[in-house]
Amino acid sequence: MRNPTEILNRQLAFLADIRERSGASLGALQPGGKLTAKRALAVYQKGYEVRLTDAIAANFEGLWYVLGDKKFFKLCDDYRKEHISTTYNLNTYGLRMPEYVKKKFPKQMHLFYLASFERLMFEVFNADEHDRLSVDISKLKPERDYFVFQPGVRLFESPFRVYDLWRNRKRLTKGYSPKPFVHPEFTLLYKYEHRHFFAPLSRSQRDIMHQLWKGKPIAAALEKSKASPVEVQALFTLLASPGIIQSIAAKNP
């Protein structure tokens, strides 16, 4: 029987061969069937690459469409080399991609914002959902009431039309391009009954949301707002939708 240290060293050597596509452990391998040791190792090496690439692609589909197969798979290859997988759960592998994209494509900042948007989608999808709250806006007391938002609510903003780009990602191969692409974009993300929802906001609505997000009472959030009555009404109608507000609380007088 081999001692534990020797077994561990062989496992580490095998793992290093898989990650680095080397062959230092070939002499210790005993392949089954008709495979050679080199071919058996190659199966594991390819499987490792495919699983991690699939994990990235599952969360960054829009980025894949924008870059195209060649650039996207090269990006995944580079990311794997710098971010070693250390867990059995691949669900979160690749979530550092936005920062990595920013480093790899410093002159194409829309890619960073697109990857950031898709990471937010992941957060929204995996957040808890509490019971649906029925909100009657007319019964709120603006001076004291404030909103507690559902865990899956996120506010995204970008200097590019990233949501529009993501929404039309499958049309990119046919020459689609958002016009004008360089334009401030504000989007509220949330989920209801395990489905994503997206609500574009104006800048004034975004400003109100920021205040509400901080736990400000409704009146305080609206106090310095430049939003029109129509924008305010539209925003609060949206907030009354299921999936956004978890509860309504009151500040002490």
C-alpha positions in Angstrom: 0.0 0.0 0.0 1.3 3.4 -1.0 1.7 6.0 1.8 -0.7 9.0 1.8 2.1 11.5 0.9 3.0 9.6 -2.3 -0.7 9.3 -3.3 -1.2 13.1 -2.8 1.9 13.9 -4.8 0.7 11.8 -7.7 -2.7 13.4 -7.6 -1.1 16.9 -7.6 1.2 15.9 -10.5 -1.8 14.6 -12.4 -3.8 17.8 -11.7 -0.9 19.9 -12.8 -0.7 18.0 -16.1 -4.4 18.6 -16.7 -4.2 22.3 -16.1 -0.9 22.9 -17.8 -1.3 20.3 -20.6 2.0 18.8 -19.6 2.9 15.1 -19.2 5.0 14.7 -16.1 2.7 12.0 -14.7 2.5 9.8 -17.8 4.8 7.2 -16.4 2.6 6.6 -13.4 -0.7 6.2 -15.4 -2.2 2.9 -16.2 -4.9 3.6 -18.8 -7.8 1.2 -19.3 -9.0 -0.4 -22.6 -7.0 0.5 -25.7 -6.0 4.0 -24.7 -2.4 4.9 -24.3 -1.4 6.8 -21.2 -0.9 9.9 -23.3 -4.3 9.6 -24.9 -6.0 9.0 -21.5 -4.4 12.1 -20.1 -5.5 14.1 -23.2 -9.1 13.1 -22.5 -8.9 14.6 -19.0 -7.1 17.7 -20.3 -9.8 18.3 -22.9 -12.6 17.6 -20.5 -11.2 20.2 -18.0 -11.0 22.9 -20.7 -14.6 22.1 -21.9 -16.2 22.1 -18.5 -14.6 25.4 -17.5 -15.4 27.0 -20.8 -19.0 25.9 -20.6 -19.2 27.4 -17.1 -18.1 30.7 -18.4 -20.3 30.6 -21.6 -23.4 29.8 -19.5 -23.1 33.2 -17.7 -21.6 35.3 -20.5 -23.6 34.5 -23.6 -23.8 38.1 -24.7 -20.1 38.5 -24.4 -19.7 35.4 -26.6 -21.9 36.8 -29.3 -20.1 40.1 -29.3 -16.6 38.6 -29.5 -17.4 35.7 -31.8 -16.2 32.1 -31.3 -12.5 32.6 -31.9 -12.0 35.6 -29.6 -14.3 34.3 -26.9 -12.6 30.9 -26.7 -9.2 32.5 -26.6 -10.5 34.7 -23.8 -11.6 31.6 -21.9 -8.3 29.9 -22.4 -6.4 33.0 -21.0 -8.9 33.3 -18.1 -8.4 29.6 -17.2 -4.6 30.1 -17.0 -4.9 33.0 -14.6 -7.9 31.8 -12.6 -7.5 28.2 -11.5 -10.7 26.3 -10.6 -10.5 25.3 -6.9 -14.0 24.0 -6.2 -16.4 21.2 -7.4 -19.1 23.8 -7.9 -18.5 25.5 -11.3 -21.6 27.6 -11.0 -19.6 30.7 -9.9 -16.5 30.0 -12.0 -15.9 33.0 -14.3 -17.6 35.6 -12.1 -14.3 37.6 -12.2 -14.7 37.9 -15.9 -15.7 41.6 -16.0 -12.5 42.7 -14.4 -10.5 40.4 -16.6 -12.2 41.7 -19.7 -11.4 45.2 -18.6 -7.8 44.3 -18.4 -7.7 42.4 -21.7 -9.7 45.0 -23.7 -8.9 48.4 -22.1 -10.0 50.3 -25.3 -13.3 48.5 -25.6 -15.0 49.4 -22.3 -18.4 48.3 -23.6 -17.2 44.7 -23.2 -16.6 45.4 -19.5 -20.0 46.8 -19.0 -21.6 44.0 -20.9 -19.8 41.4 -18.8 -20.8 43.3 -15.6 -24.4 43.3 -16.8 -24.4 39.6 -17.3 -22.8 39.0 -13.9 -25.6 41.0 -12.3 -28.1 38.8 -14.2 -26.4 35.8 -12.5 -26.8 37.5 -9.1 -30.4 38.2 -9.7 -31.2 34.7 -10.9 -29.5 33.1 -7.8 -31.0 35.5 -5.2 -33.7 34.4 -2.8 -37.3 35.2 -3.6 -39.5 36.2 -0.7 -43.3 36.0 -0.7 -45.1 38.4 -3.1 -46.0 41.7 -1.6 -49.1 43.5 -2.8 -48.2 47.3 -2.8 -51.0 49.9 -2.7 -49.1 53.1 -3.5 -52.1 55.2 -2.5 -51.9 54.0 1.2 -48.2 54.9 1.6 -47.1 57.6 4.0 -44.3 59.3 2.1 -42.8 61.2 5.0 -42.0 58.0 7.0 -42.4 54.9 4.7 -39.5 53.4 2.8 -39.0 50.3 0.8 -37.1 47.1 1.6 -36.2 45.6 -1.8 -36.1 41.9 -2.7 -32.7 40.3 -2.6 -32.7 39.9 -6.4 -33.2 43.6 -7.3 -30.2 45.3 -9.0 -29.7 48.7 -10.5 -27.4 48.8 -13.6 -26.0 51.8 -15.3 -23.6 52.1 -18.2 -22.4 54.8 -20.7 -23.3 52.4 -23.5 -26.6 50.8 -24.5 -25.5 47.5 -23.0 -28.9 46.2 -22.2 -30.0 46.9 -25.8 -26.9 45.1 -27.0 -27.5 42.1 -24.8 -31.3 42.0 -25.7 -30.4 41.8 -29.4 -27.3 39.6 -29.0 -28.5 37.0 -31.5 -29.0 39.6 -34.2 -25.3 40.7 -34.0 -24.3 38.1 -36.6 -26.7 39.9 -39.0 -25.1 43.3 -38.5 -27.2 44.6 -35.7 -25.8 47.6 -33.8 -27.6 49.8 -31.2 -27.9 53.4 -32.3 -26.7 55.6 -30.7 -24.6 53.0 -28.9 -22.6 55.5 -26.7 -25.5 56.7 -24.6 -26.2 56.6 -20.8 -28.4 53.6 -19.9 -30.1 52.8 -16.6 -31.8 49.5 -16.1 -33.6 47.9 -13.1 -33.1 44.1 -12.9 -35.3 41.9 -10.8 -36.9 38.4 -10.9 -40.3 37.0 -10.3 -41.2 33.4 -10.2 -37.6 32.5 -11.3 -37.7 34.7 -14.4 -35.6 37.8 -15.2 -37.3 41.1 -15.7 -35.7 44.3 -17.0 -37.0 47.9 -16.7 -35.2 50.8 -18.4 -35.1 53.9 -16.3 -34.6 57.6 -17.1 -31.7 59.4 -15.4 -34.2 61.1 -13.0 -35.8 57.8 -12.2 -32.4 56.4 -11.5 -31.7 59.2 -9.1 -34.9 58.5 -7.2 -34.0 54.7 -7.1 -30.6 55.5 -5.6 -32.2 57.3 -2.7 -34.8 54.6 -2.2 -32.1 52.0 -2.3 -30.3 53.8 0.5 -33.5 53.4 2.7 -34.6 57.0 2.3 -38.3 57.7 3.0 -40.3 58.2 -0.2 -40.7 62.0 0.4 -37.0 62.4 1.0 -36.1 60.4 -2.2 -38.4 62.7 -4.2 -37.3 66.0 -2.5 -34.6 67.1 -4.9 -35.7 65.0 -7.9 -36.0 66.6 -11.3 -38.3 63.9 -12.5 -41.5 64.9 -14.2 -44.9 63.7 -12.6 -45.2 61.2 -15.5 -41.7 59.8 -14.6 -42.6 59.6 -10.9 -45.9 57.8 -11.6 -44.3 55.4 -14.0 -41.5 54.5 -11.5 -43.9 53.9 -8.6 -46.2 51.8 -10.8 -43.1 49.7 -11.7 -42.1 49.4 -8.0 -45.6 48.1 -7.2 -44.9 45.1 -9.6 -44.4 41.7 -7.9 -40.7 40.8 -7.5 -39.3 44.2 -6.5 -40.4 45.2 -3.0 -40.0 42.8 -0.1 -41.6 44.9 2.5 -42.5 48.5 3.5 -41.1 49.9 6.7 -41.5 53.1 8.6 -38.9 55.5 10.0 -39.4 56.5 13.5 -40.9 60.1 13.8 
